[in-house]
Amino acid sequence: MKVGNGNKIKFWKDEWHEKGNLETLFPDIYNLAMFQQRTIVELWTPQGWNFIFRREPNDWEVMRLAEFLNMVGHFTGLKAYEDMIWWKGNNRGEFKVHSAYRLMDQSSQQSPIWP
């Protein structure tokens, strides 16, 4: 997903960050979050992210929370256009069969087990 105005993209559930799905990357932080179904626009303010956690982080969670905040801290803000689905297989974000085949073919060269 490519973030525009943030109305349609779920912060935790959708894959909008370049690193991947935040619920999967940070399940421990996801479990701390109060509003797990919120969209990006509901969590973003002009001052930055507005996260509310169920409790204070424990000592062993502080570094992980800092890692999470550092990763989402690079978000530049909302745009005037609608959120959109974006194909990572080419620069224009448009799905093309030949780009999908190229991606699958490249992955078969890296991994010996390919269906």
Secondary structure by P-SEA (a helix, b strand, c coil): ccccccccccccccccccccccccccaaaaaaccccccccccccccccccccccccccccaaaaaaaaaaaaccccccccccbbbbccccccccccaaaaaaaaaaaaaaccccc
